[in-house]
Amino acid sequence: MSYKANIVKAIQDLKERTGSSSIALKKHIIAANPEMVWRNSMFLTTLKKSVASGDFIQIKNSYKLSPEYKKKLADALKPKKPKKKAAPKPAPKKKKAAPKKKSA
């Protein structure tokens, strides 16, 4: 999993009303993924980029998911309904032109 996916999962798991601190996020990610090689610089740059792109909101030293990103996640989880294809309309039958009567 990417750092961003781990951070999103950690924020959702911690359920802090005012947001989760970077230290709490780091501890949660390391505890949940012991096999992961930790790169603090990658973690911090991911946090900064996500705040800059609007995915996270930074409040003092805490991070939470932005409302737009929450909607995006909710839409991704919804099963997509397959669109029904409209049944092809039968071609209208052409009326045969009545033969012209010959006048004598």
N, C-alpha and C positions, 0 to 999 in steps of 0.2 A: 504494500500500500504506500501511496505517496504521503509526504508530510502533511499536505493539505487535507487529505482524506482522514488521516489520523487526528489532526487538530479538530476537524469538524465532528468526528466521532467523540472525541474527548469533551468538547463543549456540550454536546448533546447528553453525554453520560453524566457529567457533573451537575447539570441543571441549576447553575447559579443564576439567581435573578438579576444580579448586577454584573454578571460576566465572570469569567474565570481568569485568574492571573496566569502569566506565562509559566511561572514556576509550577503551579498546580497542573497546568496542561502537560508540561514536560514530565512530571512525576507520573501522571496517569498514562501517558503514552509509553513510557519506559516500562511501567508495571504491566501494561496490556500486551506489549510486544518485546519480550525479553531477548528474542533472537535478532532484533533489529540493531544495526550498527548506528549508534547515535552520533549525529553531526549537528552540533549546536548552531553553527553558522547557517546551515540549511534551514533549520527550524526557525531561526530569527528572520531570515530573509523571506521565508514563506509567510510568516506573520505580517511582515511589513508590506509585501506585495498584495496580500489578500485585503489588508486595510485600504491600500491605495486603490485597488480595483473595486472596492465597495462590497466585498463578500463578508467581511467582518467589520464590526464597529468597535473602536477602541475607546474605552471610558477609563480615564486615568491610566492605571496599569493593568486593566482587565479587558478581555476580548469576549464579544458575543456575536452571534450570527445576525446579519442584517435581515430585515423583513423581506427584502427582495430575494435574498439567497434562500431563505426558508421556503418561500413560494416556489422557487426553482427546484429545491429538493423535493417538495411535496408533489410537484408536477411530474418529476422523474419517477416517483414511486407509484403513481397511479397507473393502473393497467390501461394501455391504449386500446380503445375500441376499434375494431376493424371497420372501415367504412364499407357500407353495402353498395355494391355496384348497381346502378339502375338497370333494370331489365331492358334490353334493347326493344324499342318500339317496332312493331311489325310495320313494314313499308306499306303505305296506302296502295290499295289495288287501283290500277288505272282502268277507267271504264273504256271499253272499246267504242271508238267513234261509230255512230250509226252510219251504215252505208247511204250515200246520197242517192236519192230517187231521181231517176232520169225522167224528165218531163218530155212528153211526146208532142 
